[in-house]
Amino acid sequence: MSKARATLKITGVTLLAAILAPGIYEGIKLRQAHGKLDSVFAPYRTAEAKTNPEVLAWADLTPRQQEMLLQIEDPGFFDHKGVDITTKGAGLTSITQAVAKKLFFDDFKPGFAKLEQTLIARYVITPNVDKKSQLTAFLNVVYLGNHQGEPVYGFGDGAQVYFGKSVPDLADDEFMRLTGALIAPKA
């Protein structure tokens, strides 16, 4: 085999490996996420959420609050499959993607993690977790800023910390402010 042919063969194999490696890596990550799915979503499944007073279930919100949250955060939530690049919402991140970020990443950094977040939302969460359980998870894991130096996670804690009320008891303007904290939690 000539030297040029050997070099071409090595270059071709290297390029093929470079093309396939990210796909293989992401495939492994999706498989790992699928393995964690039941344990990370267990508290937020509709039936379990109803029996756990620590969990704010989607059904605990008033219909008006449900409508406001979806209109602000993810208007196409019930129509898309975990990813919606057409809705401006929370920086083009769907509710399902936000849940994936919080439940599957300890230290989220943009870049490949955003790709993983998107793939997990689309191919792991959406086919296996009903929409109301996704919403229940979202309500309980989102970051809503800091209060007296402590992070506030979830709408239930946010309503208590910022307004001294439960979520269903919030006035519309209070619920809107809490929802607005999702967009700029450090403001």
ChimeraX commands (.cxc) that place a marker at each C-alpha (Angstrom):
marker #1 position 0.00,0.00,0.00 radius 0.5
marker #1 position 1.38,3.37,-0.93 radius 0.5
marker #1 position 2.12,5.97,1.71 radius 0.5
marker #1 position -0.53,8.32,0.28 radius 0.5
marker #1 position -3.15,5.58,0.37 radius 0.5
marker #1 position -2.26,4.66,3.96 radius 0.5
marker #1 position -2.49,8.32,4.99 radius 0.5
marker #1 position -5.85,8.64,3.26 radius 0.5
marker #1 position -7.11,5.51,5.02 radius 0.5
marker #1 position -5.98,6.79,8.44 radius 0.5
marker #1 position -7.54,10.18,7.74 radius 0.5
marker #1 position -10.82,8.55,6.71 radius 0.5
marker #1 position -10.95,6.36,9.82 radius 0.5
marker #1 position -10.13,9.38,12.01 radius 0.5
marker #1 position -12.88,11.46,10.39 radius 0.5
marker #1 position -15.38,8.63,10.75 radius 0.5
marker #1 position -14.49,8.26,14.44 radius 0.5
marker #1 position -14.83,12.03,14.93 radius 0.5
marker #1 position -18.27,11.96,13.32 radius 0.5
marker #1 position -19.52,8.89,15.20 radius 0.5
marker #1 position -18.06,9.62,18.65 radius 0.5
marker #1 position -20.52,12.38,19.66 radius 0.5
marker #1 position -23.47,10.24,18.59 radius 0.5
marker #1 position -22.20,7.27,20.56 radius 0.5
marker #1 position -21.52,9.47,23.59 radius 0.5
marker #1 position -25.00,11.00,23.46 radius 0.5
marker #1 position -26.52,7.55,23.01 radius 0.5
marker #1 position -24.80,6.40,26.19 radius 0.5
marker #1 position -26.01,9.51,28.03 radius 0.5
marker #1 position -29.60,8.90,26.89 radius 0.5
marker #1 position -29.41,5.30,28.08 radius 0.5
marker #1 position -28.12,6.46,31.47 radius 0.5
marker #1 position -30.91,9.05,31.72 radius 0.5
marker #1 position -33.49,6.42,30.85 radius 0.5
marker #1 position -32.12,4.26,33.67 radius 0.5
marker #1 position -32.60,7.10,36.17 radius 0.5
marker #1 position -36.05,8.09,34.91 radius 0.5
marker #1 position -38.22,6.16,37.34 radius 0.5
marker #1 position -36.28,7.19,40.43 radius 0.5
marker #1 position -36.06,10.90,39.61 radius 0.5
marker #1 position -39.72,11.17,38.58 radius 0.5
marker #1 position -41.21,8.96,41.31 radius 0.5
marker #1 position -42.25,11.82,43.63 radius 0.5
marker #1 position -43.89,13.73,40.78 radius 0.5
marker #1 position -45.99,11.02,39.16 radius 0.5
marker #1 position -49.62,12.05,39.38 radius 0.5
marker #1 position -50.74,9.36,41.86 radius 0.5
marker #1 position -47.74,9.79,44.17 radius 0.5
marker #1 position -47.98,13.58,44.12 radius 0.5
marker #1 position -51.57,13.44,45.37 radius 0.5
marker #1 position -50.54,11.51,48.49 radius 0.5
marker #1 position -47.41,13.51,49.33 radius 0.5
marker #1 position -48.12,16.83,51.08 radius 0.5
marker #1 position -44.55,17.97,50.32 radius 0.5
marker #1 position -45.25,17.94,46.58 radius 0.5
marker #1 position -47.21,20.68,44.85 radius 0.5
marker #1 position -49.16,18.86,42.14 radius 0.5
marker #1 position -50.26,20.46,38.88 radius 0.5
marker #1 position -53.86,19.85,39.98 radius 0.5
marker #1 position -53.26,21.98,43.10 radius 0.5
marker #1 position -53.03,25.12,40.97 radius 0.5
marker #1 position -56.19,26.96,40.07 radius 0.5
marker #1 position -57.22,26.76,36.41 radius 0.5
marker #1 position -56.27,30.44,36.05 radius 0.5
marker #1 position -52.79,29.79,37.49 radius 0.5
marker #1 position -52.32,26.83,35.16 radius 0.5
marker #1 position -53.26,28.99,32.19 radius 0.5
marker #1 position -50.96,31.85,33.24 radius 0.5
marker #1 position -47.99,29.56,33.81 radius 0.5
marker #1 position -48.34,27.85,30.45 radius 0.5
marker #1 position -48.87,31.12,28.57 radius 0.5
marker #1 position -45.71,32.60,30.09 radius 0.5
marker #1 position -43.44,29.56,30.17 radius 0.5
marker #1 position -44.45,27.19,27.41 radius 0.5
marker #1 position -47.66,27.90,25.44 radius 0.5
marker #1 position -47.23,24.82,23.25 radius 0.5
marker #1 position -46.50,22.46,26.14 radius 0.5
marker #1 position -49.41,20.09,25.58 radius 0.5
marker #1 position -48.75,20.00,21.82 radius 0.5
marker #1 position -44.97,19.54,21.49 radius 0.5
marker #1 position -42.82,16.53,22.26 radius 0.5
marker #1 position -40.55,18.06,24.88 radius 0.5
marker #1 position -38.81,20.57,22.65 radius 0.5
marker #1 position -40.29,23.69,21.09 radius 0.5
marker #1 position -37.95,26.05,19.29 radius 0.5
marker #1 position -40.77,28.26,18.04 radius 0.5
marker #1 position -41.95,29.58,21.41 radius 0.5
marker #1 position -39.98,32.39,22.95 radius 0.5
marker #1 position -41.00,31.54,26.57 radius 0.5
marker #1 position -38.05,30.99,28.88 radius 0.5
marker #1 position -35.25,31.51,26.39 radius 0.5
marker #1 position -36.47,28.82,24.01 radius 0.5
marker #1 position -36.37,26.23,26.80 radius 0.5
marker #1 position -39.51,24.17,27.19 radius 0.5
marker #1 position -40.89,23.06,30.55 radius 0.5
marker #1 position -39.74,19.52,29.76 radius 0.5
marker #1 position -36.21,20.76,29.02 radius 0.5
marker #1 position -36.17,22.73,32.29 radius 0.5
marker #1 position -37.18,19.57,34.16 radius 0.5
marker #1 position -34.48,17.57,32.36 radius 0.5
marker #1 position -31.88,20.17,33.30 radius 0.5
marker #1 position -32.83,20.11,36.98 radius 0.5
marker #1 position -33.35,16.37,37.43 radius 0.5
marker #1 position -30.57,14.96,35.25 radius 0.5
marker #1 position -27.67,17.41,35.66 radius 0.5
marker #1 position -25.75,18.17,38.83 radius 0.5
marker #1 position -23.69,20.91,37.23 radius 0.5
marker #1 position -25.28,22.14,33.99 radius 0.5
marker #1 position -22.99,23.99,31.62 radius 0.5
marker #1 position -24.14,25.19,28.19 radius 0.5
marker #1 position -22.79,23.46,25.11 radius 0.5
marker #1 position -23.04,19.69,24.90 radius 0.5
marker #1 position -25.17,19.73,28.07 radius 0.5
marker #1 position -27.82,21.75,26.19 radius 0.5
marker #1 position -27.83,19.10,23.47 radius 0.5
marker #1 position -28.14,16.35,26.10 radius 0.5
marker #1 position -30.92,18.29,27.85 radius 0.5
marker #1 position -32.82,18.56,24.58 radius 0.5
marker #1 position -32.35,14.88,23.73 radius 0.5
marker #1 position -33.38,13.76,27.23 radius 0.5
marker #1 position -36.49,15.96,27.07 radius 0.5
marker #1 position -37.47,14.61,23.66 radius 0.5
marker #1 position -36.45,10.96,23.78 radius 0.5
marker #1 position -36.46,10.01,27.47 radius 0.5
marker #1 position -38.98,12.16,29.35 radius 0.5
marker #1 position -41.68,12.85,26.75 radius 0.5
marker #1 position -42.35,9.24,25.71 radius 0.5
marker #1 position -42.28,7.95,29.30 radius 0.5
marker #1 position -43.72,10.63,31.59 radius 0.5
marker #1 position -47.21,12.06,31.22 radius 0.5
marker #1 position -47.50,15.82,30.79 radius 0.5
marker #1 position -49.13,16.46,34.18 radius 0.5
marker #1 position -46.31,14.64,35.97 radius 0.5
marker #1 position -43.81,16.75,34.02 radius 0.5
marker #1 position -45.64,19.88,35.14 radius 0.5
marker #1 position -45.72,18.67,38.74 radius 0.5
marker #1 position -41.96,18.08,38.63 radius 0.5
marker #1 position -41.46,21.54,37.13 radius 0.5
marker #1 position -43.49,23.20,39.89 radius 0.5
marker #1 position -41.33,21.56,42.54 radius 0.5
marker #1 position -37.79,21.84,41.17 radius 0.5
marker #1 position -37.51,25.26,39.50 radius 0.5
marker #1 position -35.16,27.82,41.01 radius 0.5
marker #1 position -36.94,30.98,42.14 radius 0.5
marker #1 position -34.08,33.05,43.50 radius 0.5
marker #1 position -32.64,33.46,46.98 radius 0.5
marker #1 position -34.26,34.59,50.20 radius 0.5
marker #1 position -32.05,35.57,53.12 radius 0.5
marker #1 position -29.10,33.87,51.48 radius 0.5
marker #1 position -30.88,30.57,50.88 radius 0.5
marker #1 position -31.98,29.27,47.46 radius 0.5
marker #1 position -35.72,28.91,46.89 radius 0.5
marker #1 position -36.79,25.91,44.82 radius 0.5
marker #1 position -40.33,25.20,43.71 radius 0.5
marker #1 position -43.54,27.17,43.61 radius 0.5
marker #1 position -44.74,25.87,46.98 radius 0.5
marker #1 position -41.69,27.18,48.81 radius 0.5
marker #1 position -41.65,30.33,46.69 radius 0.5
marker #1 position -45.26,31.16,47.59 radius 0.5
marker #1 position -44.53,30.64,51.30 radius 0.5
marker #1 position -41.21,32.50,51.36 radius 0.5
marker #1 position -42.21,35.49,49.24 radius 0.5
marker #1 position -45.92,35.85,50.07 radius 0.5
marker #1 position -46.60,33.74,53.17 radius 0.5
marker #1 position -49.32,31.82,51.33 radius 0.5
marker #1 position -49.93,28.52,49.60 radius 0.5
marker #1 position -49.93,28.62,45.80 radius 0.5
marker #1 position -53.72,28.26,45.35 radius 0.5
marker #1 position -54.20,31.22,47.72 radius 0.5
marker #1 position -52.00,33.58,45.70 radius 0.5
marker #1 position -53.66,36.50,43.95 radius 0.5
marker #1 position -53.10,36.63,40.20 radius 0.5
marker #1 position -50.48,39.39,40.49 radius 0.5
marker #1 position -48.57,37.41,43.15 radius 0.5
marker #1 position -48.61,34.28,41.02 radius 0.5
marker #1 position -47.40,36.32,38.04 radius 0.5
marker #1 position -44.49,37.69,40.08 radius 0.5
marker #1 position -43.58,34.18,41.19 radius 0.5
marker #1 position -43.73,32.99,37.58 radius 0.5
marker #1 position -41.68,36.01,36.53 radius 0.5
marker #1 position -38.95,34.87,38.92 radius 0.5
marker #1 position -38.38,31.93,36.56 radius 0.5
marker #1 position -37.19,34.29,33.86 radius 0.5
marker #1 position -34.79,36.26,36.07 radius 0.5
marker #1 position -34.46,34.45,39.43 radius 0.5
marker #1 position -31.44,36.51,40.50 radius 0.5
marker #1 position -33.05,39.88,39.77 radius 0.5
marker link #1:1,2 radius 0.2
marker link #1:2,3 radius 0.2
marker link #1:3,4 radius 0.2
marker link #1:4,5 radius 0.2
marker link #1:5,6 radius 0.2
marker link #1:6,7 radius 0.2
marker link #1:7,8 radius 0.2
marker link #1:8,9 radius 0.2
marker link #1:9,10 radius 0.2
marker link #1:10,11 radius 0.2
marker link #1:11,12 radius 0.2
marker link #1:12,13 radius 0.2
marker link #1:13,14 radius 0.2
marker link #1:14,15 radius 0.2
marker link #1:15,16 radius 0.2
marker link #1:16,17 radius 0.2
marker link #1:17,18 radius 0.2
marker link #1:18,19 radius 0.2
marker link #1:19,20 radius 0.2
marker link #1:20,21 radius 0.2
marker link #1:21,22 radius 0.2
marker link #1:22,23 radius 0.2
marker link #1:23,24 radius 0.2
marker link #1:24,25 radius 0.2
marker link #1:25,26 radius 0.2
marker link #1:26,27 radius 0.2
marker link #1:27,28 radius 0.2
marker link #1:28,29 radius 0.2
marker link #1:29,30 radius 0.2
marker link #1:30,31 radius 0.2
marker link #1:31,32 radius 0.2
marker link #1:32,33 radius 0.2
marker link #1:33,34 radius 0.2
marker link #1:34,35 radius 0.2
marker link #1:35,36 radius 0.2
marker link #1:36,37 radius 0.2
marker link #1:37,38 radius 0.2
marker link #1:38,39 radius 0.2
marker link #1:39,40 radius 0.2
marker link #1:40,41 radius 0.2
marker link #1:41,42 radius 0.2
marker link #1:42,43 radius 0.2
marker link #1:43,44 radius 0.2
marker link #1:44,45 radius 0.2
marker link #1:45,46 radius 0.2
marker link #1:46,47 radius 0.2
marker link #1:47,48 radius 0.2
marker link #1:48,49 radius 0.2
marker link #1:49,50 radius 0.2
marker link #1:50,51 radius 0.2
marker link #1:51,52 radius 0.2
marker link #1:52,53 radius 0.2
marker link #1:53,54 radius 0.2
marker link #1:54,55 radius 0.2
marker link #1:55,56 radius 0.2
marker link #1:56,57 radius 0.2
marker link #1:57,58 radius 0.2
marker link #1:58,59 radius 0.2
marker link #1:59,60 radius 0.2
marker link #1:60,61 radius 0.2
marker link #1:61,62 radius 0.2
marker link #1:62,63 radius 0.2
marker link #1:63,64 radius 0.2
marker link #1:64,65 radius 0.2
marker link #1:65,66 radius 0.2
marker link #1:66,67 radius 0.2
marker link #1:67,68 radius 0.2
marker link #1:68,69 radius 0.2
marker link #1:69,70 radius 0.2
marker link #1:70,71 radius 0.2
marker link #1:71,72 radius 0.2
marker link #1:72,73 radius 0.2
marker link #1:73,74 radius 0.2
marker link #1:74,75 radius 0.2
marker link #1:75,76 radius 0.2
marker link #1:76,77 radius 0.2
marker link #1:77,78 radius 0.2
marker link #1:78,79 radius 0.2
marker link #1:79,80 radius 0.2
marker link #1:80,81 radius 0.2
marker link #1:81,82 radius 0.2
marker link #1:82,83 radius 0.2
marker link #1:83,84 radius 0.2
marker link #1:84,85 radius 0.2
marker link #1:85,86 radius 0.2
marker link #1:86,87 radius 0.2
marker link #1:87,88 radius 0.2
marker link #1:88,89 radius 0.2
marker link #1:89,90 radius 0.2
marker link #1:90,91 radius 0.2
marker link #1:91,92 radius 0.2
marker link #1:92,93 radius 0.2
marker link #1:93,94 radius 0.2
marker link #1:94,95 radius 0.2
marker link #1:95,96 radius 0.2
marker link #1:96,97 radius 0.2
marker link #1:97,98 radius 0.2
marker link #1:98,99 radius 0.2
marker link #1:99,100 radius 0.2
marker link #1:100,101 radius 0.2
marker link #1:101,102 radius 0.2
marker link #1:102,103 radius 0.2
marker link #1:103,104 radius 0.2
marker link #1:104,105 radius 0.2
marker link #1:105,106 radius 0.2
marker link #1:106,107 radius 0.2
marker link #1:107,108 radius 0.2
marker link #1:108,109 radius 0.2
marker link #1:109,110 radius 0.2
marker link #1:110,111 radius 0.2
marker link #1:111,112 radius 0.2
marker link #1:112,113 radius 0.2
marker link #1:113,114 radius 0.2
marker link #1:114,115 radius 0.2
marker link #1:115,116 radius 0.2
marker link #1:116,117 radius 0.2
marker link #1:117,118 radius 0.2
marker link #1:118,119 radius 0.2
marker link #1:119,120 radius 0.2
marker link #1:120,121 radius 0.2
marker link #1:121,122 radius 0.2
marker link #1:122,123 radius 0.2
marker link #1:123,124 radius 0.2
marker link #1:124,125 radius 0.2
marker link #1:125,126 radius 0.2
marker link #1:126,127 radius 0.2
marker link #1:127,128 radius 0.2
marker link #1:128,129 radius 0.2
marker link #1:129,130 radius 0.2
marker link #1:130,131 radius 0.2
marker link #1:131,132 radius 0.2
marker link #1:132,133 radius 0.2
marker link #1:133,134 radius 0.2
marker link #1:134,135 radius 0.2
marker link #1:135,136 radius 0.2
marker link #1:136,137 radius 0.2
marker link #1:137,138 radius 0.2
marker link #1:138,139 radius 0.2
marker link #1:139,140 radius 0.2
marker link #1:140,141 radius 0.2
marker link #1:141,142 radius 0.2
marker link #1:142,143 radius 0.2
marker link #1:143,144 radius 0.2
marker link #1:144,145 radius 0.2
marker link #1:145,146 radius 0.2
marker link #1:146,147 radius 0.2
marker link #1:147,148 radius 0.2
marker link #1:148,149 radius 0.2
marker link #1:149,150 radius 0.2
marker link #1:150,151 radius 0.2
marker link #1:151,152 radius 0.2
marker link #1:152,153 radius 0.2
marker link #1:153,154 radius 0.2
marker link #1:154,155 radius 0.2
marker link #1:155,156 radius 0.2
marker link #1:156,157 radius 0.2
marker link #1:157,158 radius 0.2
marker link #1:158,159 radius 0.2
marker link #1:159,160 radius 0.2
marker link #1:160,161 radius 0.2
marker link #1:161,162 radius 0.2
marker link #1:162,163 radius 0.2
marker link #1:163,164 radius 0.2
marker link #1:164,165 radius 0.2
marker link #1:165,166 radius 0.2
marker link #1:166,167 radius 0.2
marker link #1:167,168 radius 0.2
marker link #1:168,169 radius 0.2
marker link #1:169,170 radius 0.2
marker link #1:170,171 radius 0.2
marker link #1:171,172 radius 0.2
marker link #1:172,173 radius 0.2
marker link #1:173,174 radius 0.2
marker link #1:174,175 radius 0.2
marker link #1:175,176 radius 0.2
marker link #1:176,177 radius 0.2
marker link #1:177,178 radius 0.2
marker link #1:178,179 radius 0.2
marker link #1:179,180 radius 0.2
marker link #1:180,181 radius 0.2
marker link #1:181,182 radius 0.2
marker link #1:182,183 radius 0.2
marker link #1:183,184 radius 0.2
marker link #1:184,185 radius 0.2
marker link #1:185,186 radius 0.2
marker link #1:186,187 radius 0.2
view
